[in-house]
């Protein structure tokens, strides 16, 4: 069924149907109700391609998940404890607001072309990019398209030199530094002085913030540490497991570990278990994120809760607001984290 058919059935012009579909305020309420009733009765769906060509919105948001390390491991975003709830929340929140979601994965630098193409081909009204990894030039290139988009987990200072102040974009982060500092202070309050760190990817904002917190607190309390106390897990379970096994072979064991995410913390617990080391009796471990399995693992994992749901919902609200108004000033926000104490840490 075409819009012309809806117009005939409602006894109005085709332009009136178009104005109802686009929610123009100058349509009489009775006319609006009549047109909407016929649209519902005949299950009419407007042609989004035609709407885009006419310069109107598509009611579609693009969600672009940047995960270059995951591609190498065979793990995909739907298996990832960080990305999966973001995808679910964005889709649910957008659908409730009347928007569809187009999901794209970015596994290589060349995949960034998908984001530009989605905007240039008018397949989306706005975009959400999550998991960015120090790709300032590519992000700036997208920003210069002048289309609304939101970044999740991105360093605002990296865009300061790109003259992007007038572009419609928003940046949403969590208070990773503060949360990681609280995790470290928790270990120190328990009496630990030899504390190691399982580091995440340093080309991500969250990875750098969590490592900076580790260094800051160790220095603040005058606690010694060296390269042997820091292992690179890249936010991945397999990498963290291998690094812990390597640490054990070096016979250099701290009394506690702060892991930059829960996946690596749980992999470390497994590595210790496989080598006859008990958590928390022989070593304490605290993670970051509070993924669902963290509370179910044995021992249950102490961690820092990341407000993934709130951040994802706010990202959709921001992009819907920008798409609806057509304008936006750059905006950034940081959501608070929360220390969750469970069984994986022990007082000395």
C-alpha positions in Angstrom: 0.0 0.0 0.0 1.2 3.5 -0.9 0.8 6.8 0.8 -1.6 7.8 -2.0 -3.9 4.9 -1.0 -3.9 6.0 2.6 -4.8 9.5 1.5 -7.8 8.3 -0.6 -9.1 6.1 2.3 -8.8 9.0 4.7 -10.2 11.6 2.3 -7.2 13.8 2.6 -4.3 14.9 0.4 -1.1 12.9 0.1 0.8 15.9 1.6 -1.4 15.6 4.7 -0.5 12.0 5.1 3.2 12.9 4.8 2.7 15.7 7.4 1.1 13.3 9.8 3.9 10.7 9.4 6.4 13.4 10.1 4.5 14.7 13.1 3.9 18.2 11.9 2.0 20.2 14.5 -0.4 22.1 12.2 -2.6 19.0 11.4 -6.1 19.1 13.1 -6.3 16.4 15.8 -9.4 14.7 14.1 -7.5 14.5 10.8 -4.4 13.2 12.5 -6.4 10.5 14.3 -8.2 9.5 11.1 -5.0 9.1 9.2 -3.3 7.2 12.0 -6.3 4.9 12.3 -6.1 3.9 8.7 -2.3 3.5 8.8 -2.7 1.1 11.7 -5.6 -0.8 10.1 -3.7 -1.4 6.9 -0.2 -1.9 8.6 1.3 0.8 6.4 5.1 1.3 6.6 6.6 4.4 5.0 9.5 3.8 2.6 12.6 4.8 4.5 14.8 5.0 1.4 12.3 7.5 -0.1 12.3 9.4 3.1 16.0 9.6 3.1 16.1 10.8 -0.5 13.6 13.5 0.4 15.9 14.7 3.1 13.8 13.3 5.9 14.9 11.0 8.8 15.1 7.2 8.5 14.3 6.7 12.3 17.3 4.5 12.4 20.4 4.7 14.6 23.7 3.1 13.8 25.6 1.3 16.5 29.2 0.7 15.6 31.2 -1.6 17.9 35.0 -1.3 17.5 36.7 -4.5 18.6 39.9 -5.1 16.7 41.4 -7.6 19.2 38.3 -9.8 19.3 38.6 -10.6 15.6 41.9 -12.4 16.2 40.6 -14.6 19.0 37.4 -15.7 17.2 35.3 -14.2 19.9 32.6 -11.9 18.7 30.7 -9.0 20.2 27.7 -11.2 21.1 30.0 -13.3 23.3 31.7 -10.3 24.9 30.6 -9.5 28.5 31.2 -5.8 27.8 29.7 -5.3 24.4 26.7 -7.6 24.6 24.8 -5.7 27.2 25.5 -2.4 25.4 24.0 -3.8 22.2 20.9 -5.1 24.1 20.3 -1.9 25.9 20.8 0.3 22.9 18.4 -1.7 20.8 15.7 -1.9 23.6 16.0 1.8 24.4 16.0 2.9 20.7 13.0 0.7 19.9 11.0 2.2 22.8 11.8 5.6 21.4 10.5 4.6 17.9 13.9 4.0 16.3 15.5 1.0 14.6 19.1 0.1 15.2 21.6 -0.9 12.5 24.6 -2.7 14.1 28.0 -2.8 12.5 31.2 -4.3 13.8 34.6 -2.6 13.2 37.3 -5.3 13.3 39.9 -3.5 11.2 40.9 0.1 10.5 39.4 -0.2 7.1 36.0 -1.1 8.6 35.7 2.6 9.7 34.5 3.1 6.2 31.3 1.4 7.2 30.5 4.3 9.5 31.1 7.0 6.9 29.1 5.1 4.3 26.1 4.6 6.7 26.0 8.4 7.1 26.7 9.4 3.5 24.2 6.9 2.1 21.6 8.3 4.6 20.9 4.9 6.0 21.0 6.3 9.6 20.0 9.5 11.3 22.8 9.3 13.9 25.4 6.9 15.3 26.8 5.5 18.5 30.4 4.4 18.5 31.8 2.2 21.3 35.1 0.6 21.9 37.2 3.2 20.1 41.0 2.7 20.3 43.0 6.0 19.9 41.6 6.5 16.4 41.4 10.3 16.7 41.9 11.1 13.1 39.2 8.7 11.9 36.8 9.9 14.6 37.5 13.5 13.6 36.9 12.6 9.9 33.5 11.2 10.9 32.7 14.3 13.0 33.3 16.6 10.1 30.4 15.0 8.2 28.3 17.1 10.5 26.0 14.2 11.5 25.0 13.6 15.1 26.9 10.8 16.9 27.9 9.6 20.4 31.2 8.1 21.6 31.2 5.7 24.5 34.6 5.3 26.3 36.7 8.0 24.6 39.2 10.6 25.9 37.8 14.0 25.3 41.3 15.6 25.5 42.3 13.7 22.3 39.7 15.7 20.3 40.8 19.1 21.7 43.2 19.8 18.9 40.8 18.8 16.1 38.6 21.9 16.1 35.4 19.9 16.6 33.7 22.3 19.0 30.8 23.0 16.7 30.1 19.5 15.6 27.0 17.5 16.9 28.7 14.9 19.1 28.5 13.7 22.6 31.0 11.7 24.7 29.9 9.3 27.5 32.3 7.7 29.9 32.3 6.0 33.3 34.5 7.2 36.2 37.1 4.5 35.6 40.0 6.3 37.3 38.0 6.9 40.5 36.6 3.4 40.5 40.0 1.8 40.0 41.5 3.9 42.7 38.8 2.7 45.1 39.6 -0.9 44.2 43.3 -0.4 44.9 42.5 1.3 48.2 40.3 -1.6 49.2 43.3 -4.0 48.7 45.5 -1.7 50.8 42.9 -1.5 53.5 43.0 -5.3 53.7 46.8 -5.0 54.4 48.2 -5.8 50.9 51.4 -4.0 50.0 52.7 -6.1 47.1 50.0 -5.5 44.5 50.2 -6.5 40.8 48.1 -5.3 37.9 46.6 -7.2 34.9 46.5 -4.4 32.3 44.0 -3.9 29.6 44.6 -2.5 26.1 46.5 0.8 26.5 45.1 2.1 23.2 41.7 2.4 24.9 40.7 5.2 27.2 39.4 2.8 29.9 42.6 0.7 29.8 44.8 3.8 30.3 42.6 5.2 33.1 42.6 2.0 35.1 46.4 1.6 34.7 46.9 5.2 35.7 44.9 4.6 38.9 47.1 1.6 39.7 50.2 3.7 39.4 48.7 6.7 41.2 47.7 4.7 44.3 50.9 2.7 44.5 52.9 5.9 44.4 50.5 7.7 46.8 51.1 5.0 49.4 54.8 4.7 48.6 54.5 1.0 47.6 57.2 -0.5 45.4 56.4 -2.1 42.0 58.3 -3.0 38.9 57.6 -4.4 35.4 57.3 -7.9 36.8 54.2 -6.8 38.8 52.4 -5.7 35.6 51.2 -8.1 32.9 49.4 -7.3 29.7 46.1 -9.1 29.3 44.6 -6.9 26.6 41.1 -7.3 28.2 41.1 -10.9 26.9 40.7 -14.1 28.9 43.2 -16.3 27.0 45.9 -13.6 27.1 45.4 -13.0 30.8 45.6 -16.8 31.5 48.9 -17.1 29.6 50.4 -14.0 31.4 49.5 -15.3 34.8 51.1 -18.7 34.0 54.2 -16.8 32.9 54.2 -14.8 36.1 54.1 -18.1 38.1 57.1 -19.4 36.2 59.1 -16.3 37.1 58.3 -17.1 40.8 57.4 -13.5 41.4 54.0 -13.4 43.1 52.3 -10.4 44.7 49.8 -10.9 47.5 47.0 -9.3 45.5 46.1 -8.4 41.9 44.0 -5.6 40.4 42.6 -6.7 37.1 41.4 -4.1 34.5 38.4 -6.2 33.7 36.5 -9.2 35.1 37.2 -11.5 32.2 40.9 -11.3 32.9 40.4 -11.6 36.7 38.4 -14.8 36.2 41.0 -16.2 33.8 43.6 -15.4 36.5 41.6 -17.3 39.1 41.4 -20.3 36.7 45.2 -20.1 36.1 45.9 -20.1 39.8 43.5 -23.0 40.4 45.2 -25.0 37.7 48.6 -24.4 39.4 47.5 -25.3 42.9 47.2 -21.7 44.2 44.0 -20.8 46.1 42.1 -17.5 45.8 41.8 -15.7 48.2 43.8 -17.8 50.7 47.1 -17.5 48.7 46.3 -14.4 46.6 43.5 -11.8 46.5 42.0 -10.6 43.2 39.7 -7.7 42.4 38.3 -7.0 38.9 36.4 -4.3 37.0 33.0 -4.2 35.2 30.8 -6.6 37.4 29.8 -8.9 34.6 26.9 -11.3 35.5 29.2 -14.3 36.1 31.3 -12.4 38.6 28.8 -13.0 41.4 28.3 -16.6 40.4 32.0 -17.7 40.2 33.7 -19.5 43.0 35.0 -17.6 44.7 32.7 -14.7 43.9 34.6 -11.8 42.4 35.1 -8.5 44.1 35.0 -5.9 41.4 34.0 -2.4 40.4 30.6 -2.1 38.9 30.4 -0.3 35.5 27.1 1.5 34.8 26.8 -0.1 31.3 23.0 0.1 31.3 22.9 3.8 32.3 25.6 4.8 29.9 24.0 2.9 27.0 20.6 4.4 27.7 22.0 7.9 27.9 23.8 7.4 24.6 20.5 6.6 22.9 18.7 9.5 24.6 21.5 11.8 23.5 21.4 10.7 19.9 17.6 10.7 19.7 17.6 14.3 21.1 20.2 15.4 18.5 18.3 13.7 15.6 15.0 15.2 16.8 16.2 18.8 17.2 18.7 18.7 14.3 21.2 20.6 16.4 23.5 20.0 19.4 26.4 21.4 21.2 29.3 19.1 22.1 28.6 17.4 25.5 30.4 15.0 27.7 29.4 13.1 30.8 30.9 10.5 33.2 28.8 8.0 35.1 29.9 6.9 38.6 31.2 3.4 39.3 30.6 1.3 42.5 32.9 -0.9 44.5 31.4 -4.4 45.0 33.0 -6.5 47.7 32.7 -10.3 47.5 34.8 -13.3 48.3 37.9 -13.1 46.2 39.9 -10.7 48.5 41.2 -11.6 51.9 42.6 -9.5 54.8 46.3 -10.2 55.5 
